[in-house]
């Protein structure tokens, strides 16, 4: 995908998280978009019952992998995002667009789709 390639420069702090984990993402979200990796839920209930894949709900918790530079207001001023790579976040059940980048299933969503950051 030549239109999506380009990666981050080594000097940007957005890619520091990806490089620290030995990953190099070839995708940079634009404007106020973020790339999120879902955090998988437990496969067993507290009582020990194994939940089959077909019965599982998609998790609404994820980890920010990459963030865009931010949105511009009417005057053209860049407003940076409140989230950063590495943050654990909660998002809506139907939020984002599912994509596969570098063989990984990820979500691309606007920052406004994120409900909050987990401490």
C-alpha positions as CSV (number, residue, x, y, z in Angstrom):
1,X,0.0,0.0,0.0
2,X,2.2,2.9,-1.2
3,X,-0.4,5.5,-0.2
4,X,-0.3,4.3,3.5
5,X,3.4,3.7,3.8
6,X,5.7,6.4,5.0
7,X,6.1,5.5,8.7
8,X,7.2,7.9,11.4
9,X,10.5,9.8,11.5
10,X,12.9,8.6,14.1
11,X,12.7,12.0,15.8
12,X,8.9,12.0,16.5
13,X,7.7,10.8,19.9
14,X,4.6,9.2,18.4
15,X,6.7,6.2,17.2
16,X,8.7,5.8,20.4
17,X,6.2,3.4,21.8
18,X,6.2,1.2,18.7
19,X,10.0,1.1,18.5
20,X,10.3,0.3,22.2
21,X,8.2,-2.8,21.6
22,X,10.2,-3.8,18.5
23,X,7.5,-2.8,16.1
24,X,7.7,-0.3,13.3
25,X,4.3,0.7,12.0
26,X,4.1,1.8,8.4
27,X,1.0,3.8,9.0
28,X,0.5,7.4,10.3
29,X,-3.0,8.5,11.2
30,X,-4.1,11.9,10.0
31,X,-5.7,14.7,11.9
32,X,-7.5,13.6,15.1
33,X,-7.5,9.9,14.3
34,X,-5.8,7.2,16.4
35,X,-4.9,3.6,15.8
36,X,-6.0,1.2,18.6
37,X,-5.2,-2.4,19.2
38,X,-8.0,-4.3,21.0
39,X,-7.1,-5.9,24.3
40,X,-8.6,-9.4,24.3
41,X,-10.9,-10.4,27.1
42,X,-10.6,-13.5,29.2
43,X,-11.5,-16.8,27.6
44,X,-12.9,-18.2,30.9
45,X,-15.5,-16.9,33.3
46,X,-14.7,-16.6,36.9
47,X,-16.5,-19.9,37.5
48,X,-14.1,-21.6,35.0
49,X,-16.5,-21.9,32.0
50,X,-14.6,-21.6,28.7
51,X,-16.3,-19.1,26.4
52,X,-16.2,-20.0,22.7
53,X,-15.1,-17.4,20.1
54,X,-18.5,-17.3,18.6
55,X,-20.1,-16.2,21.9
56,X,-17.5,-13.6,22.8
57,X,-18.2,-9.9,22.5
58,X,-15.6,-7.7,21.0
59,X,-13.6,-6.0,23.7
60,X,-14.2,-2.3,24.2
61,X,-10.8,-1.7,25.7
62,X,-7.7,-1.1,23.8
63,X,-4.2,0.3,23.7
64,X,-3.3,3.3,21.5
65,X,-0.7,2.3,19.0
66,X,-0.3,5.6,17.1
67,X,-1.9,9.0,17.1
68,X,-2.3,11.7,14.5
69,X,-0.9,15.3,15.0
70,X,-4.3,16.7,16.0
71,X,-7.2,18.7,14.4
72,X,-7.1,22.3,13.3
73,X,-9.6,24.8,14.5
74,X,-11.2,27.6,12.4
75,X,-8.2,29.8,12.8
76,X,-5.8,27.1,11.6
77,X,-4.3,26.4,15.0
78,X,-3.3,22.8,15.6
79,X,-4.9,21.3,18.7
80,X,-2.9,18.3,19.8
81,X,-4.7,15.1,21.0
82,X,-5.2,14.3,24.7
83,X,-4.2,10.6,24.2
84,X,-0.7,9.2,23.4
85,X,0.7,5.9,22.2
86,X,0.6,3.4,25.0
87,X,-2.5,4.7,26.7
88,X,-5.2,2.1,27.6
89,X,-8.6,3.4,26.6
90,X,-12.3,2.6,26.5
91,X,-14.3,3.1,23.4
92,X,-17.8,2.6,22.1
93,X,-19.0,-0.9,21.0
94,X,-19.3,0.1,17.3
95,X,-16.5,2.7,17.2
96,X,-13.8,2.9,14.6
97,X,-13.0,1.1,11.4
98,X,-11.4,-2.3,11.5
99,X,-8.3,-2.6,9.4
100,X,-5.3,-5.0,9.1
101,X,-1.9,-3.3,9.1
102,X,1.3,-5.3,9.1
103,X,-0.7,-8.4,9.7
104,X,-2.3,-7.1,12.9
105,X,-6.0,-6.4,13.4
106,X,-6.4,-2.8,14.5
107,X,-9.0,-0.1,14.7
108,X,-8.8,3.5,13.3
109,X,-11.1,5.9,15.1
110,X,-11.4,9.6,15.9
111,X,-10.3,10.8,19.3
112,X,-13.9,11.8,20.0
113,X,-14.9,8.0,19.8
114,X,-12.8,7.3,22.9
115,X,-14.7,7.5,26.1
116,X,-11.7,7.7,28.5
117,X,-8.2,6.7,29.5
118,X,-7.7,3.9,32.0
119,X,-5.2,4.7,34.8
